Amino acid sequence: SFMARYAQQAGVAVSGLSPARGEALYGGEHPRQGGAAQSCASCHTANPRQAGQTRVGKRIEPLAPAANPQRFTDAAKVEKWFRRNCMDVLQRECSAQEKGDFIAWLNQIK
């Protein structure tokens, strides 16, 4: 699983992943150079069971696997979108711990 992979990369047990930290990462406002603060929820909505929308109006399928079973099935896509979105929102790549925490949070959403 992706949680196991990211936990191993972070040097923690899967049980050491924190859904609370994942939720805080998702909803947290992060300052952007030359622009307003942004969060993951800015495009994905506050409810990860709902579809979101990019800044140019393109639909984003729900993040929560409960609402979108295809969300975490392709490793290349997962890495691509983590890299792109973390750079866009955080202005840096996400750590393995952050990725694991984020997926741990999304996996508990029903």
N, C-alpha and C positions, 0 to 999 in steps of 0.2 A: 504494500500500500504506500501511497505518497506520505502518509504520516510516519510510517516506519522509516522510510528513506530519509526524510528530513530530520527525524529524531536522531538517526545514526550519524548524519552529517553534522548535526549540532552537538553530538557527544552526550545526548541525554536519552533516557528511556522514553518510550512512547507515553508512559504515564506521566512523564515530566512535561509534556506539552500542555499548554494552558489555553482552554477555550476563552477564558476571561481576557487574556492578553490578545488573543486573536480578534475578539470583538472590539477591544479598545483600539487595536490597529485599524480596523475597518472603519470605525466611527470617528476616530480622532482627526482633528483638523490639523493640517500640516502646511506651514507657510511656503509660498512659492515666490521665487524671485520675480519681481515686477508684476505680481498678480495677487489676487485674493487667495486666502487659505483654501485648501482643497482636502477632501477625504475620499476614500473609496466610494462612500455612499453618495458622493456628488454625482456620479454617473450611474452607479448600480442601485441606487435608492436605499433608504434606511432599512427596508425589508428585503433581505437577500432571496426571499422566495418569489419576489416580483421581478419582472423584466425591467431593465434600465434603459438608458439612452446616452449615446456619446454626445459630445459637445456639438457635433454636426448633425445630430438627429438620427443616427443609425441605432437600431434596436440592439440591446445587449440581453442575451438570454439570462435567466435567473442564475445566481451563483450557487445557491443551496442545492446540493445533490438531491434532496427530497423533492425539489421542484424541477430539477433538470438532471436526470440520471446520467447524462453524457458529460457532465461538467468535469470530472476528474478521471477520464478514461484514457487520455492520450498524453504521454509524458512530454512529447515535444511541444504540444500546445500549452500544457500547464507551464512549462518553463518559459515559453515565449511570452505568455500573458503576464506571468509574475514579473519577468524582466521589464517588459514594456510599462505595465501599470505601476510597479514600484518606482521606476525612474520618473514617471510622470507625476505621481502623487508625493513620493518621499524625496525625490531628487537623488536617489541612490537605489542600488539593488537591495532587495529584502534578504535578510539572513536566512539560513536554513531553519533556525529556531522560529523566526517570524512566520515563515511559510507553514511550518508544522502547526504552530499555534492557530493560524488562520484556518487551516483545513480542519483542525480539531473543533474549532467553533462551528464552522459550516456543517460539519458532519453531525452535530448534535441538534441541529435545527430540523424540526419535523413539520 
